[in-house]
Amino acid sequence: MTLPPTMYIDIGNAVNAGRVLWKKHALERMMERGISRTQVKQAILRGSIIEYYPDDYPIPSVLLATPEPEPLHAVVAYDAASQLCHVITAYRPDLTHFEADLITRRLL
């Protein structure tokens, strides 16, 4: 399955309009990792989709990556019915799981 053509635009529009649902898991992990909501929103708006998870339930999700101001990944889902961006988790990528570009997953 391919990424819906407007998904990235729809996610950005939702974030810009403040239509963001922060999952409990995301907030807990962000606190543990010292990542702010502002940093995640900037990563979503400035990042690129590097993985698409069409089989995620209840709605498909994507992994977004941004290299600046420091590398950050965010997993988000967009619900077209409610026009909400769901933030599922956010983390700083590491060389254990990603190649030097911090985008390509290592084959473990």
Backbone as ProteinMPNN parsed JSONL, in Angstrom:
{"seq_chain_A": "MTLPPTMYIDIGNAVNAGRVLWKKHALERMMERGISRTQVKQAILRGSIIEYYPDDYPIPSVLLATPEPEPLHAVVAYDAASQLCHVITAYRPDLTHFEADLITRRLL", "coords_chain_A": {"N_chain_A": [[0.841, -1.173, 0.0], [0.524, 2.233, -0.777], [1.579, 5.458, 0.375], [-0.964, 7.738, 1.245], [-1.578, 10.476, -0.942], [-1.937, 13.103, 0.11], [-1.301, 12.954, 2.759], [0.969, 13.889, 4.304], [0.678, 16.662, 4.032], [-1.856, 16.977, 5.166], [-1.313, 16.203, 7.817], [0.482, 18.238, 8.588], [-1.215, 20.47, 8.312], [-3.077, 19.902, 10.319], [-1.454, 20.027, 12.625], [-0.604, 22.72, 12.501], [-3.065, 23.944, 12.915], [-3.568, 23.292, 15.482], [-4.777, 20.882, 16.006], [-4.036, 18.423, 17.501], [-3.598, 15.343, 19.0], [-2.26, 14.133, 21.823], [-0.944, 11.171, 22.636], [-0.99, 9.202, 25.62], [1.203, 7.487, 26.002], [3.097, 8.724, 24.324], [3.513, 11.203, 25.618], [4.539, 10.349, 28.086], [6.938, 9.064, 27.284], [8.225, 11.201, 26.037], [8.666, 12.905, 28.21], [10.445, 11.305, 29.706], [12.567, 11.308, 27.943], [13.298, 13.911, 27.662], [12.105, 15.571, 25.732], [10.303, 18.115, 24.206], [6.906, 19.275, 23.586], [6.906, 21.289, 21.695], [9.285, 20.766, 20.299], [8.578, 18.326, 19.097], [6.411, 19.088, 17.494], [7.749, 20.837, 15.746], [9.461, 18.986, 14.543], [7.593, 17.418, 13.204], [6.54, 19.279, 11.384], [8.799, 20.071, 9.942], [10.038, 17.776, 9.184], [10.613, 14.703, 7.314], [8.742, 12.064, 5.85], [9.732, 8.883, 6.606], [9.072, 6.26, 6.95], [6.204, 4.227, 6.423], [3.34, 2.973, 7.907], [0.979, 1.182, 7.015], [-0.704, -0.768, 8.057], [-1.167, -0.248, 10.702], [-3.29, -0.057, 13.547], [-5.846, 1.823, 15.046], [-5.708, 3.46, 12.813], [-3.632, 4.15, 9.962], [-0.106, 4.901, 10.35], [2.836, 7.052, 10.376], [6.413, 7.368, 10.263], [8.246, 10.096, 11.029], [11.134, 12.043, 10.327], [13.557, 14.377, 11.362], [16.538, 16.224, 10.866], [17.421, 18.527, 12.114], [16.854, 21.032, 14.689], [18.3, 19.207, 16.153], [18.669, 15.687, 15.636], [15.551, 14.05, 15.432], [12.867, 11.807, 15.807], [9.462, 11.106, 15.079], [6.508, 9.327, 15.587], [3.488, 9.389, 14.052], [-0.062, 9.551, 13.494], [-2.694, 10.158, 11.178], [-5.993, 11.058, 11.354], [-8.389, 11.177, 9.13], [-11.156, 11.48, 9.327], [-11.667, 12.886, 11.727], [-9.862, 14.868, 11.421], [-7.549, 15.007, 12.956], [-4.21, 14.964, 14.212], [-2.488, 12.38, 15.555], [-0.146, 11.975, 17.991], [2.047, 9.494, 18.539], [4.52, 8.523, 19.511], [7.812, 9.811, 20.318], [11.278, 10.199, 19.73], [14.873, 10.338, 20.058], [16.873, 9.364, 17.464], [19.284, 6.652, 17.338], [22.608, 5.294, 16.831], [22.598, 2.593, 17.18], [20.241, 1.568, 16.209], [19.882, 2.863, 13.795], [21.432, 3.844, 10.681], [24.349, 5.932, 9.924], [23.169, 8.185, 8.823], [20.967, 8.517, 10.337], [18.442, 7.919, 9.491], [18.089, 5.672, 7.872], [17.199, 2.432, 8.709], [19.062, 0.098, 10.629], [19.931, -3.216, 9.793], [19.274, -5.604, 11.936]], "CA_chain_A": [[0.0, 0.0, 0.0], [1.311, 3.455, -0.857], [1.196, 6.569, 1.238], [-1.962, 8.636, 0.642], [-0.827, 11.611, -1.475], [-2.029, 14.344, 0.889], [-1.148, 12.653, 4.186], [1.928, 14.785, 4.947], [0.044, 17.989, 4.062], [-2.938, 16.914, 6.156], [-0.683, 16.186, 9.142], [0.978, 19.596, 8.831], [-2.367, 21.358, 8.52], [-3.641, 19.605, 11.639], [-0.534, 20.561, 13.634], [-0.679, 24.181, 12.448], [-4.364, 24.359, 13.436], [-3.681, 22.872, 16.88], [-5.572, 19.659, 16.097], [-3.067, 17.382, 17.846], [-3.952, 14.508, 20.147], [-1.028, 13.578, 22.38], [-1.182, 9.897, 23.309], [-0.362, 9.097, 26.936], [2.512, 6.867, 25.791], [3.998, 9.733, 23.756], [3.86, 12.184, 26.652], [5.414, 9.688, 29.067], [8.263, 8.855, 26.694], [8.82, 12.513, 25.812], [9.172, 13.377, 29.502], [11.627, 10.491, 30.019], [13.645, 11.597, 26.992], [13.572, 15.348, 27.632], [11.639, 16.104, 24.446], [9.135, 18.969, 24.423], [5.862, 19.284, 22.553], [7.353, 22.202, 20.629], [10.264, 20.042, 19.478], [7.869, 17.325, 18.299], [5.658, 19.797, 16.452], [8.719, 21.291, 14.753], [9.911, 17.804, 13.796], [6.51, 17.032, 12.295], [6.4, 20.284, 10.328], [10.039, 20.194, 9.164], [10.58, 16.462, 8.879], [10.238, 13.919, 6.132], [8.227, 10.732, 6.147], [10.735, 7.886, 6.222], [8.427, 4.95, 6.961], [4.741, 4.259, 6.422], [2.796, 1.768, 8.524], [-0.426, 1.155, 6.585], [-1.497, -1.754, 8.795], [-1.383, 0.149, 12.099], [-4.696, -0.008, 13.921], [-7.001, 1.849, 14.163], [-5.439, 4.225, 11.593], [-2.236, 4.059, 9.545], [0.783, 5.908, 10.915], [4.089, 7.294, 9.66], [7.576, 7.78, 11.025], [8.833, 11.322, 10.489], [12.484, 12.302, 10.823], [14.156, 15.675, 11.069], [17.918, 16.258, 11.334], [17.755, 19.798, 12.761], [18.186, 21.428, 15.143], [18.978, 17.96, 16.502], [17.865, 14.602, 15.082], [14.372, 13.656, 16.193], [11.873, 11.015, 15.09], [8.125, 11.105, 15.67], [5.521, 8.458, 14.954], [2.188, 10.052, 14.12], [-1.132, 9.035, 12.641], [-3.659, 11.196, 10.824], [-7.365, 10.576, 11.232], [-9.073, 12.073, 8.19], [-12.535, 11.718, 9.766], [-11.672, 13.942, 12.756], [-8.806, 15.801, 11.025], [-6.618, 15.084, 14.078], [-2.908, 14.319, 14.16], [-2.234, 11.644, 16.794], [1.278, 11.766, 18.244], [2.134, 8.187, 19.183], [5.765, 8.538, 20.279], [8.9, 10.614, 19.773], [12.56, 9.783, 20.301], [16.085, 10.705, 19.333], [17.425, 8.14, 16.869], [20.649, 6.33, 17.745], [23.365, 4.492, 15.87], [22.324, 1.176, 17.389], [19.08, 1.197, 15.401], [19.893, 3.557, 12.507], [22.728, 4.103, 10.052], [24.914, 7.24, 10.251], [22.254, 9.256, 8.405], [19.89, 8.502, 11.341], [17.177, 7.726, 8.781], [18.04, 4.295, 7.393], [17.264, 1.45, 9.801], [20.076, -0.96, 10.563], [19.402, -4.582, 9.773], [19.828, -6.249, 13.138]], "C_chain_A": [[0.889, 1.24, 0.0], [0.73, 4.537, 0.044], [0.136, 7.423, 0.544], [-1.291, 9.954, 0.246], [-0.872, 12.884, -0.627], [-1.743, 14.139, 2.378], [-0.192, 13.628, 4.889], [1.345, 16.192, 5.067], [-1.051, 18.025, 5.111], [-2.392, 16.924, 7.585], [-0.207, 17.593, 9.503], [-0.139, 20.577, 9.095], [-2.978, 21.151, 9.906], [-2.763, 20.195, 12.741], [-0.618, 22.087, 13.673], [-1.982, 24.721, 13.025], [-4.57, 23.958, 14.902], [-4.53, 21.634, 17.079], [-4.632, 18.467, 16.302], [-3.559, 16.659, 19.087], [-2.674, 13.822, 20.61], [-1.381, 12.305, 23.14], [-0.416, 9.869, 24.633], [1.051, 8.532, 26.813], [3.517, 7.901, 25.285], [4.45, 10.709, 24.834], [4.792, 11.593, 27.703], [6.833, 9.541, 28.518], [8.971, 10.19, 26.456], [9.398, 13.067, 27.11], [10.447, 12.629, 29.882], [12.833, 10.914, 29.185], [13.988, 13.085, 26.896], [13.206, 15.999, 26.314], [10.353, 16.896, 24.702], [8.11, 18.831, 23.301], [6.27, 20.176, 21.383], [8.347, 21.503, 19.713], [9.576, 19.026, 18.578], [7.087, 18.005, 17.179], [6.587, 20.31, 15.363], [9.226, 20.125, 13.91], [8.857, 17.366, 12.791], [6.453, 17.993, 11.117], [7.62, 20.37, 9.416], [10.557, 18.858, 8.641], [10.093, 15.868, 7.573], [9.699, 12.579, 6.598], [9.25, 9.716, 5.66], [10.19, 6.462, 6.264], [6.922, 5.158, 7.039], [4.253, 2.917, 6.945], [1.302, 1.663, 8.202], [-1.308, 0.21, 7.39], [-1.692, -1.406, 10.268], [-2.875, 0.332, 12.353], [-4.873, 0.985, 15.055], [-6.802, 2.667, 12.896], [-3.956, 4.1, 11.245], [-1.399, 5.179, 10.16], [2.042, 6.03, 10.061], [5.182, 7.619, 10.673], [8.174, 8.98, 10.309], [10.199, 11.522, 11.106], [12.903, 13.708, 10.432], [15.573, 15.684, 11.623], [18.251, 17.491, 12.173], [16.616, 20.293, 13.629], [18.981, 20.265, 15.725], [18.08, 16.831, 15.998], [16.726, 14.191, 16.02], [13.442, 12.867, 15.279], [10.548, 11.122, 15.837], [7.247, 10.153, 14.878], [4.167, 9.118, 15.162], [1.206, 9.355, 13.193], [-2.075, 10.191, 12.354], [-5.015, 10.556, 10.611], [-8.143, 11.564, 10.362], [-10.492, 12.408, 8.65], [-12.608, 12.862, 10.782], [-10.682, 15.059, 12.443], [-7.822, 16.061, 12.169], [-5.315, 14.38, 13.744], [-2.684, 13.68, 15.525], [-0.73, 11.441, 16.93], [1.401, 10.509, 19.097], [3.396, 8.068, 20.032], [6.764, 9.458, 19.597], [10.18, 10.195, 20.48], [13.697, 10.341, 19.465], [16.684, 9.416, 18.766], [18.869, 7.924, 17.321], [21.298, 5.411, 16.715], [23.22, 2.992, 16.085], [21.22, 0.706, 16.442], [19.078, 1.802, 13.999], [21.312, 3.724, 12.006], [23.18, 5.526, 10.405], [24.015, 8.398, 9.84], [21.095, 9.44, 9.377], [18.496, 8.434, 10.717], [17.019, 6.269, 8.363], [18.176, 3.333, 8.571], [18.379, 0.454, 9.556], [19.35, -2.301, 10.504], [20.057, -5.314, 10.93], [19.782, -7.75, 13.035]], "O_chain_A": [[1.898, 1.283, 0.705], [-0.445, 4.515, 0.412], [0.308, 7.796, -0.616], [-0.51, 10.497, 1.027], [0.078, 13.666, -0.653], [-1.927, 15.061, 3.172], [-0.516, 14.137, 5.962], [1.505, 16.841, 6.101], [-1.164, 18.994, 5.862], [-2.952, 17.585, 8.46], [-0.47, 18.076, 10.604], [-0.039, 21.419, 9.988], [-3.349, 22.112, 10.58], [-3.274, 20.797, 13.685], [-0.695, 22.679, 14.749], [-2.01, 25.827, 13.565], [-5.612, 24.246, 15.491], [-4.963, 21.354, 18.197], [-4.455, 17.628, 15.419], [-3.893, 17.282, 20.095], [-2.081, 13.029, 19.878], [-2.045, 12.362, 24.175], [0.668, 10.441, 24.748], [1.984, 9.035, 27.439], [4.652, 7.952, 25.759], [5.639, 11.006, 24.947], [5.724, 12.256, 28.157], [7.807, 9.854, 29.202], [10.181, 10.294, 26.654], [10.491, 13.634, 27.114], [11.419, 13.24, 30.326], [13.97, 10.883, 29.655], [14.873, 13.47, 26.132], [13.918, 16.881, 25.832], [9.428, 16.396, 25.343], [8.414, 18.335, 22.216], [6.009, 19.853, 20.224], [8.265, 21.63, 18.491], [9.951, 18.879, 17.415], [7.105, 17.541, 16.039], [6.256, 20.229, 14.18], [9.4, 20.261, 12.699], [9.181, 16.988, 11.666], [6.328, 17.561, 9.971], [7.488, 20.706, 8.239], [11.414, 18.82, 7.759], [9.285, 16.448, 6.847], [10.141, 12.031, 7.608], [9.597, 9.677, 4.48], [10.781, 5.555, 5.678], [6.433, 6.12, 7.631], [4.692, 1.861, 6.489], [0.461, 2.018, 9.028], [-2.529, 0.367, 7.405], [-2.31, -2.171, 11.008], [-3.618, 0.808, 11.495], [-4.061, 0.967, 15.98], [-7.628, 2.594, 11.985], [-3.119, 3.96, 12.137], [-1.908, 6.261, 10.454], [2.284, 5.232, 9.156], [4.912, 8.08, 11.782], [8.558, 8.899, 9.142], [10.406, 11.208, 12.278], [12.639, 14.169, 9.321], [15.8, 15.204, 12.734], [19.264, 17.5, 12.874], [15.466, 19.986, 13.316], [20.209, 20.328, 15.786], [16.861, 16.994, 15.936], [16.916, 14.014, 17.223], [13.255, 13.222, 14.115], [10.517, 11.216, 17.064], [7.244, 10.172, 13.647], [3.75, 9.374, 16.292], [1.588, 8.669, 12.245], [-2.24, 11.091, 13.177], [-5.172, 9.64, 9.804], [-8.506, 12.651, 10.811], [-10.979, 13.508, 8.388], [-13.501, 13.706, 10.709], [-10.667, 16.084, 13.124], [-7.325, 17.175, 12.337], [-5.305, 13.341, 13.084], [-2.692, 14.373, 16.542], [-0.108, 10.807, 16.077], [0.923, 10.463, 20.23], [3.342, 7.563, 21.154], [6.584, 9.838, 18.44], [10.174, 9.877, 21.67], [13.509, 10.758, 18.322], [16.969, 8.482, 19.516], [19.583, 8.874, 17.642], [20.632, 4.835, 15.854], [23.673, 2.203, 15.256], [21.262, -0.416, 15.937], [18.367, 1.324, 13.115], [22.268, 3.743, 12.782], [22.468, 6.244, 11.107], [24.081, 9.475, 10.433], [20.329, 10.398, 9.264], [17.505, 8.836, 11.327], [15.935, 5.699, 8.488], [19.138, 3.404, 9.334], [18.611, 0.021, 8.428], [18.288, -2.478, 11.1], [21.252, -5.607, 10.899], [20.207, -8.446, 13.957]]}, "name": "protein", "num_of_chains": 1, "seq": "MTLPPTMYIDIGNAVNAGRVLWKKHALERMMERGISRTQVKQAILRGSIIEYYPDDYPIPSVLLATPEPEPLHAVVAYDAASQLCHVITAYRPDLTHFEADLITRRLL"}
